[in-house]
Amino acid sequence: MIRAASLLGSHDILLVTLDSLRYDVAAAALAAGRTPHLARLLPTGGWERRHAPGSFTYAAHQAFFAGFLPTPAAPGPHPRHFVLRFEGSRTTGPDTALLDGPDIVSGLAACGYHTLCIGGVGFFNKRTPLGCVLPGLFAESHWRPGFGVQARTSTAAQVGLAVARLAELDPDRRLFLFLNVSATHHPTRHYLPGATRESAETQGAALAYADGALAPLFPALARRGPAFCILCADHGSAFGEDGYQGHRLAHPTVWDVPYAEFILEAAQETPWRSA
């Protein structure tokens, strides 16, 4: 387990959620060589199968921002990376970063982090009071139609903004960057020519697109210094298994999600840090 407590204040933190991405789809794409950029970043063994804390975007992200990331799919208890001060927690360990506040976003802000959200699906679009709740946790948040589920180049647009903001932010102030990738959320059939319905195959094609579009984010982040990176899905989605469709339901295709964590080392060349 990465010792989050020892990284607090010295490392940027990146949380990328690949919305609705199933574990089996992510694992199959990796094995088939369809996600080469992620393959170079993921730890040995690739994606870890974990259990989502919620069956749809809003519930899962509320849990994430309370410190409850996807749980390892094995008997626990499993110590968490970030916890909020809460009596009786059974998942706080010596390597856990203990934060004060109602959510880890404000907890990290209290530790000096700039908090930046680049939204994707509708729960981040800031068009309604409900769509403002999650992005409202952050000091800085962005959403535009080109980031949403209907935009075929959404991930490239999201990463483009992220890279631009990374270049503009104070490199000496640590950053918590959250990015919700909408491309893997339905509709994904436009990523697979000829597809007429949603399927594991169309979601795999969407992930292959997102893999390439995410690539510029990591060298841009590394130019600021080292970063603790977490990549995961918030939940999965059923494509007809046992008669189920979609999510917000209890089925293994919804609860089993891919998860990965790693330390991104600082880039060798950071010219703006030189005297």
Buried (B, 14 or more C-beta within 10 A) or exposed (E): EBBBBEBBEEBBBBBBBBBBBBBBBBBBBBEEEBBEBBBEBBEEEBBBBBBBBBBBBBBBBBBBBBBBBBBBBEEEEBBBBBBBEEEEBEBBBEBBBBBEBEBBBBBBBEBEBBBBBBBBBBBBBBEEEEBBBBBEBBEBBBBBEBBBBEBEEBBBBBBBBBBEBBEEBEBEEBBBBBBBBBBBBBBBBBBBEEBEEBBBBBBBBBBBBBBBBBBBBBEBBBBBBBBBBBBBBBBBBBBEEEEBEBBEBEBBBBBBBBBBBBEBEBBEEEEEEEE
